[in-house]
Amino acid sequence: MIPLLLTLLACDTPTPEASVPEVQPAELAEAAARVFCAAATQADIACTAAGAVAGLGDTAVTMTAELDSSLVLPPKKLGMGSAAQTVPGEVQLAARIGVAIGATPLMTVLVEAAGSGTDVPEARAAAIEAVAQRWMVGTGLAVLDAQTGGARALAAVGMDVPPTAIGATGFTGHAAYPILKGRGFDPKMAARLGPSVKTMVAGLAPYLEGVEADGPHAIRVHAQLGGGSGNGPCPIIPPVSMTPGETVSLVPLSGTVEVDGIPKGDPCALAEAVAWPLPRDGAVLEWDQVVVVVPGAG
């Protein structure tokens, strides 16, 4: 009985770790600025990072961060002797990353990500990088393209969505990469959603009513989508052919559209304009989209 007990204990033994400091908000903000400039460089846009500030010409783009939660899972040793294996450590982070253009705050988003490594310090560094990268893809690309007047940053990650006029509002929209998750859905399909994103940006006019053309504004569209059950708040959309042999009924089940952090309604007004990407009936998808709008024709 005792040898069996020792074997079981040996199968779940945390690897001893030196004390590792808690992730600091300043580290996350500085990582976001560094990744912002790295994306700019990839798109042939001049950018210099200094601490939490990214310099785009004469414009300072400043990142802020608040740490919501942090979970550290040290590496574990499984098994005994020559058969022993070590499971990598993991650090899970939830942080609110904000961005300001000059002295004007633009938006703050909650980002959740994790990093792994052979030890906790390596996992910690990977988690900080993962938070910054996820923020950059889902938000930073739109900020960068809005400030530089094109769509080079978004194109550099494989999505073709040129600056899009938003009805007769006088605003032009610059999109970030859509963050998608759900069941019955392949995350890799995001790269081919350019037409859907463009029609969504063009359909944002109802949400911009009363918004002053006094500088950049941030719009966030969060929609939970499902097959055409008719139980959601929006009308059922007729079946749409996404690709050959792929036809689905599309309807937002719930969601919100926020302008500068203020709720402006649900995504029903977008439903008829957007071919929301659902691979099959019964699939459920969460779509998170950030669009930065600026006055003018882009």
Secondary structure, DSSP 8 states (H G I E B T S, - for coil): -HHHHHHHHHTTEE----------HHHHHHHHHHHHHHHHHHTT---EEETTEEEETTEEEEEEEEEEEEEEE--EEESSGGG-EEE-EEEEEEEEEEEEETTEEEEEEEEEEEEEESSHHHHHHHHHHHHHHHHIIIIIHHHHHHHHTSSHHHHHTT-----EE-TTSSEEEEE---EEEEES--GGGGGG-HHHHHHHHHTTGGGGTT--SSS-EEEEEEEEEEES-S-SSS--EEEEEEETTEEEEEEEEEEEEEETTEEEE-THHHHTT-----SSTT-EEEEEEEEEEEES--
